[in-house]
Amino acid sequence: MFLTFDDGPIPEVTPWVLDQLKKHKAKATFFCIGDNIRKHPELFQQIVAEGHAVGNHTFHHINGWKTSTEEYLKDVKRCEDEIGSNTFESNLFRPPYGKCTSAQAKSILEKGDHIIMWDIISKDYDAKVSKENCFLRIKKNAKPGSIIVFHDSLKAETNMKYALEKTLETFSDYEFNKIEL
């Protein structure tokens, strides 16, 4: 199983996530927003130092369906450069909202990156979804090889903390790995 976290790193939430992963000897993949890496490089370095994978989630968390291909690819490149300036390289990419056009995806794939989507989204960011239902979405659908999306963001914090703890406890017999391609 693969745990993934979108939208960080942020000091209010990401350290807690890292502590939980360490406690359960789990590895994860963090799809980081470039501007958050710029603001919190020490936290980005901690993610990498603790053996987790990182991926590009654009610099400004932009929706590819609402952005020209040229502007979208500039934002992807800016995040890539921010990751690189922190002495790390990644060939993993996840489009914010899961939305990019076929032209945007083609350009990303042509430069050798892998677009990583998911099969379970916790909906931890949705205030209309209870923390219990976030976990139930995972519990009902998880299987070996599942890619689960959480968010290390303030908006998702309450639901994510509950659902992540319950996921790590419930699936303790599973190995949680980072995505490597």
Beta strands, then each sheet from edge to edge (+ up, - down):
strand 1: 2-6
strand 2: 28-32
strand 3: 53-56
strand 4: 92-93
strand 5: 114-115
strand 6: 120-121
strand 7: 147-151
sheet 1: 3+ 2+ 1+ 7+ 6+
sheet 2: 4+ 5+
end
